[in-house]
Amino acid sequence: MTSPSAVALLNPGAGAGRAADLRRPVTAWLARHAPGVSLLMPDSVHEARAMLTIMAPRTRVVLIGGDGTVSAMLPALLKGGLKVGLVPAGRHNLLARTLGLDELSWEQALVFALRSPTGPVDVGLLETDDTAVHFISQVRVDRPGRMVPWSVSVDRRALATGNARRLLLCNALPGWGTPEALPVELNDGRFDAVVVGGAGRWSRWMRPLQRLGLRSAAAPEPHCQGMSVCVESDWPLDLRVDGEPLAASQRVQVEMLPRALDLAGSHVAILDPHRFIDTTW
């Protein structure tokens, strides 16, 4: 089956369902400015992946959603060799923030997703005893309590965790409450592993002290970079992958797949939103 050079795929569940409100305005915009681009709005992840599997290689797929939308579509995107553009419309938009898209309107982001050249970016693969999932932005691992033993190794080197209760694996710029100065790059073949001291309400209360330069139990430990991470514990670890919860597991293995996905805008170091004020196709 042949496929158009570009399609847009809207996740109606993104942003706690608010993304569904974009269906009519995006349809109208495409009809006026890009009549050759159709809008798909599947009812499930399974249906969305099925739509992608019949598209020709190198088709550009503009995903309208957040990190969870990109993560859910990664198996089909990678298998089909599809190009990807992004219009941020989710609760978690770390990838869009890394690309500078969070400062654009949805019209400007749509122009950028359709027009901008694509470049290769890294993708992560997370495996537990029960499942394997891809991710694009961030993995969060929480141990259930301070007294529960756990171990973290990066590229087979043990990482000191102390009394920390959270580990972050960042492939995109981290969110609020995590280190802002991480040298995160989407296409360097590595992720940043950060052990964060606190993971509960005390962590939230102590965050103002960090802005004053005072260390606390919530302050992050020095980070390191690597291509693989293994986390093991005597009790199931709580997991979130690109903002979405995953079944708890006692063992978590993460590998980086360098430059596995073609993403619009990955070639731009700093995005200037003024370049996209004109939204005509």
C-alpha positions as CSV (number, residue, x, y, z in Angstrom):
1,M,0.0,0.0,0.0
2,T,1.4,3.4,-0.9
3,S,1.5,6.2,1.6
4,P,1.6,10.0,1.4
5,S,4.8,11.8,2.1
6,A,3.5,13.0,5.4
7,V,0.6,12.3,7.8
8,A,-0.4,13.7,11.2
9,L,-1.4,11.4,14.0
10,L,-3.3,12.9,17.0
11,N,-3.4,11.1,20.3
12,P,-6.9,12.0,21.7
13,G,-5.8,10.9,25.2
14,A,-2.8,13.1,25.5
15,G,-2.8,15.9,28.0
16,A,-5.5,14.1,30.0
17,G,-7.8,14.2,27.0
18,R,-7.3,17.9,26.1
19,A,-5.4,17.0,22.9
20,A,-8.7,15.8,21.4
21,D,-9.8,19.5,21.2
22,L,-7.2,20.0,18.5
23,R,-8.9,17.7,16.1
24,R,-11.1,20.3,14.3
25,P,-8.6,23.2,14.2
26,V,-5.8,20.9,13.0
27,T,-8.1,19.4,10.4
28,A,-9.0,22.9,9.2
29,W,-5.4,24.0,9.2
30,L,-4.3,21.1,7.1
31,A,-7.1,21.5,4.6
32,R,-6.1,25.1,4.1
33,H,-2.3,24.9,4.3
34,A,-1.3,21.3,3.6
35,P,-4.2,19.5,1.7
36,G,-2.0,16.5,1.0
37,V,-1.5,15.7,4.7
38,S,-4.3,13.8,6.4
39,L,-5.1,13.7,10.1
40,L,-5.4,10.3,11.8
41,M,-7.0,10.0,15.3
42,P,-6.9,6.3,16.3
43,D,-8.8,5.0,19.3
44,S,-6.0,2.9,20.8
45,V,-2.3,2.4,20.7
46,H,-2.8,-0.9,18.9
47,E,-4.8,0.8,16.1
48,A,-2.2,3.6,15.9
49,R,0.6,1.2,15.5
50,A,-1.3,-0.7,12.9
51,M,-1.8,2.5,10.9
52,L,2.0,3.1,10.9
53,T,2.9,-0.4,9.9
54,I,1.3,0.1,6.4
55,M,3.1,3.3,5.6
56,A,6.0,3.5,3.2
57,P,9.5,3.9,4.7
58,R,10.6,7.5,5.2
59,T,7.1,8.8,5.5
60,R,7.0,11.7,7.8
61,V,4.6,11.1,10.8
62,V,3.7,14.2,12.8
63,L,2.8,13.1,16.3
64,I,0.4,15.4,18.2
65,G,0.9,14.4,21.9
66,G,3.5,14.2,24.6
67,D,6.4,12.0,25.5
68,G,4.1,9.1,26.2
69,T,2.7,9.3,22.7
70,V,6.2,9.2,21.1
71,S,7.2,6.3,23.4
72,A,4.1,4.3,22.5
73,M,4.7,4.7,18.8
74,L,8.4,4.0,18.8
75,P,8.2,0.2,18.0
76,A,6.2,0.9,14.8
77,L,8.3,4.1,13.9
78,L,11.6,2.2,14.2
79,K,10.4,-0.9,12.4
80,G,9.0,1.1,9.5
81,G,11.9,3.5,9.2
82,L,9.6,6.5,9.5
83,K,10.5,10.1,10.0
84,V,9.0,11.9,13.0
85,G,7.8,15.4,13.7
86,L,6.3,16.5,17.0
87,V,3.5,18.9,18.1
88,P,3.6,19.0,21.9
89,A,0.1,18.4,23.4
90,G,0.8,16.1,26.4
91,R,1.2,16.3,30.1
92,H,4.9,15.4,29.7
93,N,6.7,17.2,26.9
94,L,10.4,16.9,27.8
95,L,11.3,16.0,24.2
96,A,9.5,19.1,22.9
97,R,11.2,21.2,25.5
98,T,14.6,19.8,24.5
99,L,13.9,20.8,20.9
100,G,12.6,24.2,21.9
101,L,9.0,23.4,20.7
102,D,7.5,24.3,24.0
103,E,7.7,28.0,23.2
104,L,5.7,27.6,19.9
105,S,2.0,27.6,19.3
106,W,0.5,24.4,17.9
107,E,0.3,26.0,14.5
108,Q,4.0,27.0,14.6
109,A,5.0,23.6,15.9
110,L,3.0,21.9,13.1
111,V,4.8,24.0,10.5
112,F,8.1,23.0,12.1
113,A,7.2,19.3,12.2
114,L,6.2,19.3,8.5
115,R,9.0,21.5,7.1
116,S,12.1,21.0,9.2
117,P,14.8,18.6,8.1
118,T,15.1,15.5,10.2
119,G,18.2,14.1,11.9
120,P,19.0,11.0,13.9
121,V,18.4,10.9,17.7
122,D,19.0,8.2,20.3
123,V,16.3,5.9,21.6
124,G,16.4,3.9,24.8
125,L,15.2,0.3,25.3
126,L,14.1,-0.7,28.8
127,E,13.7,-4.4,29.8
128,T,12.3,-5.9,33.0
129,D,11.5,-9.5,33.8
130,D,8.1,-9.1,32.2
131,T,8.3,-6.6,29.4
132,A,10.4,-4.5,27.1
133,V,9.6,-0.9,26.0
134,H,11.3,1.9,24.1
135,F,11.6,5.4,25.4
136,I,12.7,8.8,24.1
137,S,13.0,11.2,27.0
138,Q,13.3,9.8,30.6
139,V,13.0,6.8,32.9
140,R,12.3,7.1,36.6
141,V,13.1,4.3,39.0
142,D,11.9,4.6,42.6
143,R,12.8,2.0,45.3
144,P,9.9,1.4,47.8
145,G,11.7,2.5,50.9
146,R,15.1,3.7,52.3
147,M,15.7,0.4,54.1
148,V,15.2,-1.7,50.9
149,P,18.6,-2.6,49.4
150,W,19.2,-1.8,45.7
151,S,22.1,-1.6,43.4
152,V,22.8,0.6,40.3
153,S,25.4,0.1,37.7
154,V,26.3,2.2,34.7
155,D,28.2,0.5,31.9
156,R,28.9,-2.3,34.5
157,R,30.4,0.1,37.0
158,A,28.7,0.4,40.4
159,L,27.1,3.8,41.1
160,A,27.1,5.1,44.7
161,T,23.5,5.6,45.8
162,G,23.7,6.3,49.5
163,N,20.3,6.7,50.9
164,A,18.8,7.9,47.6
165,R,15.4,6.6,46.6
166,R,15.2,7.7,43.0
167,L,17.2,7.2,39.8
168,L,16.6,9.2,36.7
169,L,17.8,8.3,33.2
170,C,17.6,11.3,31.0
171,N,17.9,11.3,27.2
172,A,16.1,14.7,27.1
173,L,16.2,17.8,29.3
174,P,14.8,16.8,32.7
175,G,11.6,18.3,34.2
176,W,11.0,20.5,37.2
177,G,12.8,19.5,40.4
178,T,15.7,17.8,38.7
179,P,19.1,19.2,37.6
180,E,18.8,21.9,35.0
181,A,22.5,21.9,34.0
182,L,22.7,18.4,32.7
183,P,24.7,18.2,29.4
184,V,21.8,16.3,27.8
185,E,22.0,15.7,24.0
186,L,19.6,13.7,21.9
187,N,22.2,12.2,19.6
188,D,25.4,11.7,21.6
189,G,24.8,7.9,22.0
190,R,24.6,8.2,25.8
191,F,22.1,9.1,28.5
192,D,22.7,10.9,31.8
193,A,22.1,8.8,35.0
194,V,21.2,10.9,38.0
195,V,20.7,9.6,41.5
196,V,18.3,11.9,43.4
197,G,18.3,11.8,47.2
198,G,14.7,12.3,48.1
199,A,11.6,11.0,46.4
200,G,8.8,11.9,48.7
201,R,7.1,14.9,50.4
202,W,10.3,15.8,52.2
203,S,11.9,16.2,48.8
204,R,9.3,18.7,47.7
205,W,9.7,20.7,50.9
206,M,13.4,20.9,50.7
207,R,13.6,22.0,47.0
208,P,13.6,25.8,47.9
209,L,16.9,25.2,49.7
210,Q,18.5,23.9,46.6
211,R,17.9,27.3,44.9
212,L,19.8,28.9,47.7
213,G,22.8,26.6,47.1
214,L,22.1,24.5,50.3
215,R,22.4,20.8,50.1
216,S,19.7,18.6,51.5
217,A,18.6,15.0,51.4
218,A,16.7,16.0,48.2
219,A,19.8,17.3,46.4
220,P,20.9,15.3,43.5
221,E,24.2,13.4,43.6
222,P,26.8,14.0,40.8
223,H,25.6,12.4,37.6
224,C,27.3,10.2,35.1
225,Q,26.9,9.2,31.4
226,G,26.7,5.8,29.9
227,M,25.1,3.5,27.3
228,S,23.7,0.8,29.7
229,V,22.2,0.8,33.2
230,C,21.2,-2.1,35.4
231,V,19.1,-1.6,38.6
232,E,18.3,-4.5,41.0
233,S,16.5,-4.7,44.3
234,D,15.1,-7.2,46.7
235,W,11.7,-5.6,46.3
236,P,9.8,-4.5,43.2
237,L,10.9,-1.1,41.9
238,D,8.4,1.5,40.8
239,L,8.9,2.6,37.2
240,R,7.8,5.5,35.0
241,V,8.8,5.6,31.3
242,D,8.3,8.9,29.5
243,G,5.9,9.9,32.2
244,E,3.8,6.7,32.0
245,P,3.7,4.1,34.8
246,L,5.1,0.6,34.1
247,A,4.6,-2.6,36.1
248,A,7.0,-2.8,39.1
249,S,10.0,-5.1,38.7
250,Q,13.0,-6.2,40.8
251,R,15.3,-5.9,37.9
252,V,15.5,-3.1,35.3
253,Q,18.0,-3.1,32.4
254,V,18.3,-0.1,30.1
255,E,20.3,0.1,26.8
256,M,20.8,3.0,24.5
257,L,20.2,2.6,20.8
258,P,22.3,5.4,19.2
259,R,20.8,7.5,16.4
260,A,18.0,5.1,15.9
261,L,15.2,7.6,15.0
262,D,14.9,10.4,12.5
263,L,13.4,13.4,14.3
264,A,12.5,16.8,12.8
265,G,14.5,19.6,14.4
266,S,17.2,17.5,16.0
267,H,19.7,19.4,13.9
268,V,18.8,22.8,15.4
269,A,20.9,23.8,18.4
270,I,18.6,26.6,19.6
271,L,15.1,27.1,18.1
272,D,14.0,30.6,17.3
273,P,10.2,30.8,17.6
274,H,10.1,34.0,15.5
275,R,11.1,31.9,12.5
276,F,7.7,30.2,12.6
277,I,5.3,33.2,12.9
278,D,4.3,32.6,9.3
279,T,2.2,29.4,9.4
280,T,1.4,29.2,5.7
281,W,2.3,26.0,4.1
